[in-house]
C-alpha cells in the first residue's frame, strides 16, 4: 500500500513540474533526450569494446610470455594434462592450454573493466554529492 502511495506522489510531482512547459517544447526536449541517450549508449558500447580489446591484447601477451617450452609453469601444466587427459595428443593438449590462456586473458580484462566502472561510479557519486543542493 505504501509503495502505491509513493508512486502516486511521484506522479503528481512530475505532473506539476512539467505543467508550465509548453507541449511543443516538451516534445522537442523529450526527442532531444532520446537522441542523446542513443548516442551515449553507442559511444559507451564502442568505448567499452575498445577498452576490452586493448586490455585483452595486453593480458594475452603477458600470459603468453610463459607459454613456452622453457617456462616451468608451461611444462607443469602440460605434464598435468598428460596425467589427467591421457587420450589426447600433445597437439590437443596444447590446444587446451591455448584455450585456457585466452580464457584467463579475457577474465583479467573483464576484471579491469569492472574496476574502471567502479572508479567511474565513485567519481560520479562524488560529483553528485558535490552538486547536491544544501537542505
C-alpha positions as CSV (number, residue, x, y, z in Angstrom):
1,X,0.0,0.0,0.0
2,X,2.8,2.4,0.9
3,X,4.5,1.7,-2.4
4,X,1.3,2.6,-4.3
5,X,1.0,5.9,-2.4
6,X,4.7,6.8,-3.1
7,X,4.1,6.2,-6.9
8,X,1.1,8.5,-6.8
9,X,3.0,11.2,-5.0
10,X,5.9,10.9,-7.6
11,X,3.4,11.1,-10.5
12,X,1.7,14.1,-9.0
13,X,5.1,15.9,-8.5
14,X,6.1,15.1,-12.1
15,X,2.9,16.4,-13.5
16,X,3.2,19.7,-11.5
17,X,6.8,20.0,-12.5
18,X,6.1,19.9,-16.3
19,X,2.8,21.7,-16.2
20,X,4.3,25.1,-17.0
21,X,6.2,23.8,-20.1
22,X,4.6,24.2,-23.5
23,X,3.7,20.9,-25.1
24,X,5.8,21.7,-28.2
25,X,8.8,22.5,-26.1
26,X,8.3,19.3,-24.0
27,X,8.1,17.2,-27.1
28,X,11.2,18.7,-28.5
29,X,13.1,18.2,-25.3
30,X,11.9,14.6,-25.0
31,X,13.1,13.9,-28.6
32,X,16.4,15.5,-27.9
33,X,16.8,13.4,-24.7
34,X,16.1,10.3,-26.7
35,X,18.7,11.2,-29.3
36,X,21.3,12.0,-26.7
37,X,20.5,8.7,-24.9
38,X,21.0,6.7,-28.1
39,X,24.3,8.4,-28.9
40,X,25.5,7.9,-25.4
41,X,24.7,4.2,-25.4
42,X,26.5,3.8,-28.8
43,X,29.5,5.7,-27.6
44,X,29.6,3.7,-24.3
45,X,29.5,0.4,-26.1
46,X,32.2,1.5,-28.5
47,X,34.5,2.7,-25.7
48,X,33.9,-0.4,-23.7
49,X,34.8,-2.6,-26.7
50,X,38.0,-0.7,-27.4
51,X,39.0,-0.9,-23.7
52,X,38.3,-4.6,-23.6
53,X,40.2,-5.3,-26.8
54,X,43.2,-3.3,-25.6
55,X,43.3,-4.9,-22.2
56,X,42.7,-8.4,-23.6
57,X,45.6,-8.0,-26.0
58,X,47.8,-6.7,-23.2
59,X,47.0,-9.6,-20.8
60,X,47.1,-12.2,-23.6
61,X,50.7,-11.1,-24.4
62,X,51.7,-11.0,-20.8
63,X,50.3,-14.5,-20.2
64,X,51.8,-15.8,-23.4
65,X,55.3,-14.9,-22.3
66,X,55.2,-18.0,-20.1
67,X,53.6,-20.1,-22.9
68,X,57.0,-21.6,-23.9
69,X,58.8,-24.9,-23.6
70,X,61.4,-23.0,-21.4
71,X,58.8,-22.0,-18.8
72,X,58.4,-24.4,-15.9
73,X,54.7,-23.3,-15.4
74,X,54.0,-24.4,-19.0
75,X,55.8,-27.7,-18.6
76,X,54.0,-28.4,-15.3
77,X,50.6,-27.6,-16.9
78,X,51.4,-29.9,-19.9
79,X,52.5,-32.7,-17.6
80,X,49.3,-32.4,-15.5
81,X,47.3,-32.6,-18.7
82,X,49.2,-35.7,-19.8
83,X,48.2,-37.3,-16.5
84,X,44.6,-36.2,-16.5
85,X,43.8,-36.5,-20.2
86,X,46.0,-39.4,-21.5
87,X,43.8,-40.0,-24.6
88,X,44.7,-36.6,-26.0
89,X,47.7,-36.0,-28.3
90,X,50.3,-33.3,-27.5
91,X,48.7,-31.1,-30.1
92,X,45.3,-31.4,-28.5
93,X,46.8,-30.7,-25.1
94,X,48.5,-27.5,-26.5
95,X,45.0,-26.5,-27.8
96,X,43.6,-27.0,-24.3
97,X,46.3,-24.8,-22.8
98,X,45.9,-22.2,-25.6
99,X,42.1,-22.1,-24.9
100,X,42.8,-21.6,-21.2
101,X,45.3,-18.8,-21.9
102,X,42.6,-17.0,-23.9
103,X,40.0,-17.5,-21.2
104,X,42.3,-16.2,-18.5
105,X,43.2,-13.1,-20.6
106,X,39.5,-12.4,-21.1
107,X,38.8,-12.9,-17.4
108,X,41.5,-10.5,-16.3
109,X,40.4,-7.9,-18.9
110,X,36.8,-8.1,-17.6
111,X,38.2,-7.5,-14.1
112,X,40.0,-4.5,-15.3
113,X,36.7,-3.2,-16.9
114,X,34.8,-3.7,-13.7
115,X,37.5,-1.8,-11.8
116,X,37.2,1.0,-14.3
117,X,33.4,1.0,-13.8
118,X,33.8,1.2,-10.0
119,X,36.1,4.2,-10.3
120,X,33.7,5.9,-12.7
121,X,30.8,5.3,-10.4
122,X,32.7,6.6,-7.4
123,X,33.7,9.7,-9.4
124,X,30.1,10.3,-10.5
125,X,28.8,9.7,-6.9
126,X,31.3,12.3,-5.7
127,X,30.1,14.8,-8.3
128,X,26.5,14.2,-7.4
129,X,27.3,14.8,-3.7
130,X,29.2,18.0,-4.5
131,X,26.3,19.3,-6.7
132,X,23.6,18.4,-4.3
133,X,21.7,21.4,-3.1
134,X,22.1,22.1,0.6
135,X,19.0,21.2,2.6
